[in-house]
Amino acid sequence: MAAVHHPPNPPALHSFESVDLLVESLAAFVVKAQKEAIDKKGRFTIALSGGSLPKMLKGLINNPAVKWDLWQVFYADERVVPLDDPDSNHLLCTQELFSKVPIPKENIHTIDVSLFDDLEELSDAYEKELIREFAQKDAARFPVFDLILLGMGPDGHTASLFPNHPLLAEEDRWVAYIEDSPKPPPKRITLTYPVINHAARVAFVAAGAGKADMLSKVLDHPEEGLPSSRVRPAYPGQLYWFVDAPAAAKLELPPTEFKL
Ligand SMILES: O=C1O[C@H](COP(=O)(O)O)[C@@H](O)[C@H](O)[C@H]1O
């Protein structure tokens, strides 16, 4: 019998009157994803972004429902800078979240700073880190993250996938590097679409009026093919957008009520 090809689920757009409500609801959503993953397989795999995202995770701090010791954290993208450099996504996540919660250090998977001279080796090593976590345990062609949290840049980029960049066409690698990021710093590594689009859940978080024009392009005009519009997790994966009212102001797409 021929395999049935199921199209991706449509995105669920959750719009909140204030950033505080967004933060609270996002925390509840992450906790629910965590619970489902841990009930099923005893661990929770999540990829985090930098930029404006880490501070939106403050609802997880002092939250007794979070089982930090069962989290395995990767980065959706990372800048090729020392881990204590102000441009490092790891530093940002540490300042906003990890320094304030009891997560074991070994559960946070950072890039290998000893490989900065060779970006091919650096991204290969991060891919191997993913293979150690996923391939042995889940034996899949691509890792299936329980949750990937993304931001959307003013040009529609997400992770380190930038408009018109050849990396948008990557089909095999789990982790790739770029040396010419239009947003500094130029050298970065990033999860690729095959990884992002195999996740069980992907959630974008965007707040503020500065995101409104681009959000409407990305969600109302996906045919333009901006990097954030290309995030379409394969069925049964689900895409979510957590936005505040100023970011949602120009959207035609109707919001979906947020229910756990
Ligand atoms: O450069 C990056 O930008 C994106 C978007 O950042 P935001 O500040 O506009 O939210 C971010 O998601 C990514 O991790 C980062 O490296």
The ligand as an SDF file (V2000), in Angstrom:
LIG
                    3D

 16 16  0  0  0  0  0  0  0  0999 V2000
   21.2800   36.3890   15.3960 O   0  0  0  0  0  0  0  0  0  0  0  0
   20.3250   35.8610   15.9240 C   0  0  0  0  0  0  0  0  0  0  0  0
   19.0980   36.4010   15.7330 O   0  0  0  0  0  0  0  0  0  0  0  0
   17.8840   35.6470   15.9280 C   0  0  0  0  0  0  0  0  0  0  0  0
   16.7460   36.6400   16.1240 C   0  0  0  0  0  0  0  0  0  0  0  0
   17.0730   37.4940   17.2050 O   0  0  0  0  0  0  0  0  0  0  0  0
   16.0030   38.4860   17.8560 P   0  0  0  0  0  0  0  0  0  0  0  0
   16.8290   39.3240   18.8370 O   0  0  0  0  0  0  0  0  0  0  0  0
   15.4280   39.3280   16.7470 O   0  0  0  0  0  0  0  0  0  0  0  0
   15.0050   37.6530   18.5670 O   0  0  0  0  0  0  0  0  0  0  0  0
   18.0290   34.6850   17.0900 C   0  0  0  0  0  0  0  0  0  0  0  0
   16.8790   33.8800   17.1910 O   0  0  0  0  0  0  0  0  0  0  0  0
   19.2860   33.8410   16.8670 C   0  0  0  0  0  0  0  0  0  0  0  0
   19.4350   32.8620   17.8560 O   0  0  0  0  0  0  0  0  0  0  0  0
   20.4750   34.7570   16.8810 C   0  0  0  0  0  0  0  0  0  0  0  0
   21.7100   34.0820   16.7220 O   0  0  0  0  0  0  0  0  0  0  0  0
  1  2  2  0
  2  3  1  0
  2 15  1  0
  3  4  1  0
  4  5  1  0
  4 11  1  0
  5  6  1  0
  6  7  1  0
  7  8  2  0
  7  9  1  0
  7 10  1  0
 11 12  1  0
 11 13  1  0
 13 14  1  0
 13 15  1  0
 15 16  1  0
M  END
$$$$
